[in-house]
């Protein structure tokens, strides 16, 4: 059975923090490949304006171009609906068939709030998770949550050590707006794409 990692988000813009998490998940959880899934409308960001989906998709393609184990999907971008994780994973499972086991790659804080997500029980009973853990960060709370979902829902959980990289998309956008350097925060090709398309130069 193939183990496929799915990493979702707005990726506005994609940066090295996203790429490092995806690569660590692939290696430590022995995933066959990782699919980046940019969202069109995230349920937690309904009132936040993002760069157009085509721009975010193009930046992701540029970012993953050097890794044969990474790919990018337009599934959520091309859907008119809110990007609920359960809908995306169920659709992907139907497409990939029984030979694929899907692992949703997620950070500590998001995993701790998972039971509040849309159709959380169905999500936890039917799909597996890779959690990016940061040493010393909410370790006991996370352990208790992992034990809880395993016992209640039978959820398969893989834990990985996520390198603590202090990079955020919001900081990158602020740096661009104020004329500061963003070099070494994201791939050179992504930086060039942002400059060539005049992205993030004004406050939304």
N, C-alpha and C positions, 0 to 999 in steps of 0.2 A: 504494500500500500504506500502511495506517495504522500508525503507530509508537506502540505502547502501552507505557508505563512501568509496572512493577510494583514497589512498595516494600513489603517485608515487615518484620515485627517483632512484638514483644508490644504495643508502644505503651501502656505501663503507667506513667504516662499519656502520651498524645501531647503533644508540646510544639513550640515554634517551631523547634527544631533539625531535627525531622523535616519540618516544613512548608517550611522554607527549602531543604533539600536537594531535596525533591520539585519545588519551583518552579524552582530552578536547573537541575535535570535536564530539566524540560519545556522550558524556554527554550533552553538551550545545546545540547541534543541534538535539538531540534526535534520533540519528542514531541507527538502529537495529544491525548493525555490521560494521566493518571497514576491508577492504581488502588492504594489502600492495602489491604494484605492482613494484617489482624491474625491472629496464630497462636493456635491453641488450646493445642497442646503443641509447643514448639520443641525440636528435638533437642539443642541446647546448653544448655537450661534445664529439663531434666527434673525436677530436684529444687528448682526455684525456684517459690514460690507467687506467682501473679499475681492481679490483680483479675478477677472473673468476666468471661467473654467478652462478655456483653451490655453490661456497663458500658464496657468498652474500645471496643466497637463504637459505642455511643451517644456517647462522647466524640469519636471520630473523625468521626462524622456532624456533630457540632457544630463541630469544627475546620475541616472542609472546606466548610462550608455557603456560604461567600462566594466560592468559586472554582469556576466552571463547568467547569473542566478536570480537577477532582479528583472521585473517587468512592471508595466503600468497598465491599469485597466480604466476604461472610460465608463464602466457600468453605472456608477452613481452620477457622473457628470451628465450622461445622456438620459437619465431618468427625470421625469417632471416632478417626482415625489420627494419628500423629505428623506434624507439618507439614514434610515434606521438600519442598524447593523444586522438585525435578524433577517430583514428582507434581502439584504445583499448576500449574506452567507448562505441562505436557503437557495437563492438563485444560482450562486456559484456552485453549490453542491449538486444541483440538478444538472448543470452543464458539465461538471468534471466527473460525475458518476461515483459509484461506490468505491472505486479504487483510490479515491482521494480523501484524506483526512485533513480538514481545515483547522488551522491554529490561528486564532485572532491574537495579534501582538499588541500588548497594551501596557501602559505604565501603572505604577503603584496606585496613584490617586484615583485613576479611572477604574481600576479593578475594585478598589474598596467601595466605590459607589455603584457597582455593576447591578446590584439588585434593584436599583431605582430606574434602570434603563427600560425602554419600551420592550415588552415581551421578554423580560429578564429570565423567567423560569425556562421558557422554551430555548432561549439562547444558551443558558448554562447546562441544560440537559442534553443538548444536541451537538454542541461544538466544544472544541478544546481551546486552551489559552496558553500563551507564552507571556509571562510577566517580567518586565524589565525592573529588577530590584536595584536600589541604590544602597550600598552598605551604610547601616546605621539609621536609615530613614524608615520610620514606621514599621520596623521589622516584626515586632510582636503583634501589632494590629494586622499586618499582612498575613502572618502565619495563622492567626485565628480565623481570618477570612478564608484562606485556602482550605483549612481543615473543615470549615463550615460548608463550603460549596461542594467539597468532595463527599461529605457525609449526606447532605440534603439532596443534592442533584446528581451526584456521581460524576461531577465535572473532572475532566482530565486537565491538569495544570502542570506546565513546565516552568521552572524558575530559572532565570538567567541573571548574571551580574551585569548590570547596565552601567557603563562608564559614566561618571558624572561630568557631563559636558555642559557648561553654562552658556548655551546658545538658545535664543528664542526668536521666532519669526517676528514678534512685535518689536524686539530690540533692533533687528536688522532693518525693519521698515523705518523705525525712528532714526537710525543712523543714516539711511539714505536721504530722508527728509532734511536732516541737519548737515548733510555734506560730509559725514564721517566715513572712514574706510570700513568696508565689509569684507575685505580680503581675509581668507583663511576661516571664514565663518560658513562658507558654502562653496561648492565647486566653481572653478573659474568660468565654465560654460554657462552656469546659472547666473553668475554675476554679469557676464556679457549680455545675456538675454534680457536681464532687468534693465541694463543701461540702454541697450539698443531699442527697447520698447517703451522707455520712459516710465517704468512702473514705480509706484510708491513715492513719487516725488512730491505729491501734495497730500494733505491730511484728508481722509474720507469723512 
